Amino acid sequence: MKKMWTETKVGRITLPHRLAMAPMTRSRANVDGTPGELAELYYSQRASMGLLISEGTQPSEDGQGYLWTPGLYNQAQIDGWKKVTNAVHEKGAYMYIQLMHAGRMSHPENTPHHRQGVAPSAIAPGVQIVTEKGMQDIPVPHELTKEEINTTILDFKKAAAAAIEAGADGVEIHGANGYLIQQFFAESSNKREDEYGGSIENRARFGIEVAKAVAEEIGADRTGFRISPGDIANMGIFEGEQSEDFYRYLVPELAKLNLAYLHVKHSSNDELLTEIRRMWPNALLVNRAGRPLEKIDVDIEEGRADVAPVGAWSLANPDLVERLQQDASLNEPDRSTYFGGDSRGYTDYTTMSYQSL
């Protein structure tokens, strides 16, 4: 793991090593979308990860998909995130806030305004979602008009500015995992016949316009973008037989914006990942699904990535960096506490120093 522990530059920040904390929904925000009371502790506990990428944060009321997720579209939410970023900075780490618009992956009962979810086309994903009344079918979403698309892009732009006001070092645009931007990417969820649908260039347009607007607002060197080629994440998404060609188009177009990083949720296609590495000139973050711990550095050592974001292992081990450096045993993540709840499975995982007392 020699290369793992070397410095690397991501946008305008320099990281002490090649690990980062991956974005993970924890569903512990307050009902008003402000970060929960334990969020400061949760993130600051994991400061040794160097770069922390926050849980998905909705840029508007329309952007909320799940219960108890944070937002970044009003002053109370900005003030709440400021406490989190201050706590992270005091521990010497950096923080990017992930802007996630859930699009059709929503339910009226889960949002403040109780409106229908939005999407590129009025096509339901065919899956269920958790609500306070239990699991319910996700209803058919409202198809965004061109004017509403422009408003949504502006929502991302405003939320990015709010993130910087809240003290974040940058934002990550969530273009993956079946949420709004990938809904525009995918043939199965985008049946539009205007300039936002049909061809690869048209289906990529919305995501590129969001990235351009955010980069113009806060600086390209504070803007990251996440993709998940071929990873449908059980969201009713099918990218189509042109999926690889789509990303061969998208990645160079995003590269023209000189963004701080591209974050790839990688499933299995190493050949495409190698192509993406060749096409992407700046920092490349690769979160490899199902990666065994002993191969946590494989993409870094083999030149396919600059940084390896870690999800569940950093969730369960606040001192993951120290444990890996000392080849120590790890806490096992408790899956039953991933989403919602209190401190259990959130801020109560032990560290080596605690265990040695």
NORTA-V746428 format. One record per helix or strand of 2 or more residues. SS is the DSSP state (2 for helix, 1 for strand). FROM is the first residue (numbers start at 0). LEN is the number of residues. Records with the same first field share a line. If there is no record, write none. Layout:
SS->FROM-LEN  FROM-LEN
This chain:
2->2-3  38-7  46-3  60-3  74-16  107-3  145-20  179-6  199-19  219-3  242-13  269-10  292-3  297-4  311-5  319-6  334-3  351-4
1->7-3  12-3  18-3  50-3  56-2  93-6  117-2  127-4  133-4  141-2  169-5  222-5  260-6  282-6  306-4
